[in-house]
Amino acid sequence: MQPRPPVLRPFLAPVTTYGAGHRGLDLGADPGERVRAVEAGVVTHAGVIAGRGTVTVTHADGLRSTYEPLGAEVSMGEQVHVGHVLGVLQPGGSHCGARACLHLGARHGAGYLDPLLLLVSGRLALLPLQRPG
């Protein structure tokens, strides 16, 4: 979405597989805004789940990005590129209360990842610890 939307609610990893948590980012937006793919891939789901329009894009590395509530403008099996319009943000069905928002999720295998870490520009690197002495 343009401009970059504010994060209304961050990712919160659950302690256990079925435990409480927030498995994605809630991004502030207005109903009708065009939602674009964060990375190239193949649409592996475009439909309704639990009354909300959802789209899933599977990327070359196996990561899956999910978007909801969305009125899909893509079809299952469609190849998309970075910035490809996936659909428009729907006015209801989000869990952001009265404010509209896009729930952006990231999954690899059965696990959930923090989408914000995948969206930041630049490379993340782990550096070795320096031991005193």
Rosetta blueprint (number, residue, H / E / L):
1 M L
2 Q L
3 P L
4 R L
5 P L
6 P L
7 V E
8 L E
9 R E
10 P L
11 F L
12 L E
13 A L
14 P L
15 V L
16 T L
17 T L
18 Y L
19 G L
20 A L
21 G L
22 H E
23 R L
24 G L
25 L E
26 D E
27 L E
28 G E
29 A L
30 D L
31 P L
32 G L
33 E L
34 R E
35 V E
36 R E
37 A L
38 V L
39 E L
40 A L
41 G E
42 V E
43 V E
44 T E
45 H E
46 A E
47 G E
48 V E
49 I E
50 A L
51 G L
52 R E
53 G E
54 T E
55 V E
56 T E
57 V E
58 T E
59 H L
60 A L
61 D L
62 G L
63 L L
64 R E
65 S E
66 T E
67 Y E
68 E E
69 P L
70 L E
71 G E
72 A E
73 E L
74 V L
75 S L
76 M L
77 G L
78 E L
79 Q E
80 V E
81 H L
82 V L
83 G L
84 H L
85 V E
86 L E
87 G E
88 V E
89 L E
90 Q L
91 P L
92 G L
93 G L
94 S L
95 H L
96 C L
97 G L
98 A L
99 R L
100 A L
101 C E
102 L E
103 H E
104 L E
105 G E
106 A E
107 R E
108 H E
109 G L
110 A L
111 G E
112 Y E
113 L E
114 D L
115 P H
116 L H
117 L H
118 L H
119 L H
120 V L
121 S L
122 G L
123 R L
124 L L
125 A L
126 L L
127 L L
128 P L
129 L L
130 Q L
131 R L
132 P L
133 G L
